[in-house]
Amino acid sequence: MSRVFSWLQQRERRVFYWMNRRLRHSALNVLFHAATHLGGAAFTIAAALSLSLFGSGSLQWIGLHCCATLALSHIPVAVMKRVYPRLRPYLDLPGIHTCKNPLTDHSFPSGHTTACFAIALPIAYALPWLSPILLPVAFFVGLSRIYLGLHYPSDCLAGLFIAAAAAWATAPFIG
């Protein structure tokens, strides 16, 4: 089992190094620095609350679903960050490009990716015509976390799965 884990870790680091070192470009720097904030607490909480407080009809229910998904998804994120104290890549690996004032808490799972998908998935489920916009944006936020040296790919993948599970679990209680 340790050989499988080692093999997976090597592949993940290869993907991480490619995203963080080889993919460097000034336009991507600007784009990823801007995109990463879409998964931050300020934006995701404001988006969910705005829909639930100011939306009417189905938009209000979608906003409530986003709020419930966001709240539920961050319980396992907080627990897992304590149980699995994985160092962030820029603290663990040499020569990593990162942003100004990077976070120093644990890496696994990605809270930004979780939060962005916790907003995108309920909206995409209720309004499928928005899926081609929202889901790529959420994936882009996850990629930005890798590009900025803040998360490994598995951190972002775990965030996606946590948000999906929370969206699925809260759906029967909303509307």
N, C-alpha and C positions, 0 to 999 in steps of 0.2 A: 504494500500500500504506500509505503514511503517513496518507492521509486515512481509511482504514478503521480504522487503529490509533487515530487521534485521535477518531473517532466512537465507537469502543468504550470508550475511556478516559473520554469525556464521560458516556456512559451508566452506566459503572461508578461514577463519582463521584456521579452523581445518586442511584443506589441507596445508595451509602455515606452520603451526606448525609441521605437520608431515614431510614435506620436509626439513624444516630448523633445527629441533631439533632431531627428531627420526631417520632420514635417515643418520645421521652423520657417516662418515667413512673416514679414512685417504686417501684411494685411491680416493674416491669421491671428497674429498677436492681438491686434485691435478687436477683431471679431470675437475671439474666444474670451478675451477679458470682459467684453460687454455681455456676451451670452451667459457667462457663469453666474451673473447676478440675477438672472431669471429664475434660478433655483434657490436663491437666498430667502431667508425668513421674511424679510420686509416685503418682497414682491409677491411671494406665494400666499402669505397670510392676507395681504391687502387684496389680492385678486379674489381669493375665496370669500372673504368678508364682503367685498364690494358686490359680488354676484348675489350673495345671500341676503344682504341688507337692501340693496338698491334694485335688484332684478325683480321682475314681476312674472307671475305664472311659473312656467317651466324653468325659466332662468333662475328663479329663487330656489327651486328644488335642486337644480344643478349646483348652485352655490353651496347649499347645505350639504350635498353629497361631497363636494370638494372639501369643505370644512371638516366633515367627519373623517374622510379619507386621510387628510393631512394630519389630523390629531391622532388617529389610530396608528398611522404608519410610523409616527415618530417615537412611539413607545418601544418597539423592537429596535429602532435605530439607536436610541439612548442606551438600552440594555446591551446590545451587541458591541457598542463602542467600549463599554466597560469590561465585558466578558472576553472580547477578542482585542486586546490592546495592540493593534498593528500600527507600526510607525508609518507616517506619511512618506511617500517615495522620496521627496526632496530631503527628508531627514535620514533616510535609510540608504540611499544609493548615491554614488559620487557623480558629479557633473550634471545635475538635474537643473533644468530651467524652471523657475517658478515666478510667481507674481510678487508684488510688493505686499508686505505684511501678511504672509501666508498663515493659515490656521495652524495651530500646534497640537490640537486634540488628536485623538486616534483616527485612523484612516477608514476602518471598516465598520459599517458600510457608508456609502456616500449619502450624506443628508441632503445635499443640493439636488442630486439626481432623484432621490426619493421624493422630495418636495415637488419638484417639477412634474414628475409623473403622477403624483397624487392630485395635481390640478388637471393635468392634460387628460388622464384616462377617464374620469367621470364626464368631462365635457365631450370627449370623443365618443363615449358610449351613448350619451344622450343626443348629441348632434353629430352624427357620423360624417357629414359633409365637411366638418372642421378637422377630421382626422389627418388628412394629408398635410395640414399645416402644423397642428399641435404636436403630433407624435415625432416628426423630424426635429422640431424645436427642442422637445424634451431629450431626444437622443443627442442633439448637439450640445445641450447643457452637460450631459454626461461626458461627452468627448472633451469638452472644455476643461473638465476637472482633471482628466488625464493629461491633456496638452499642457496645463499649467503646473504639472508636477505634484498635484495635491492628492490624487487617488490612483490606485491601480485599476485596471479594467474590471477585475472581479468585485471591487468595491462598488463600482457603478452598476454592474449587473445585479448585484445583491439589492441595491437601492431600487432598481426597476421592479424586481420581483416582490419586494416588500410593499411598494406602492400598489402593484397589481393585486396582491392578496388583500390589502386594506380596502381597495376600491370594490373588489368582489364581495368582501365581508360586510361592508356597510351598505351596499346597494339595496338589499331587501328592506332596510329600515327607512329609506328615503323615498318619499312619494309613492 
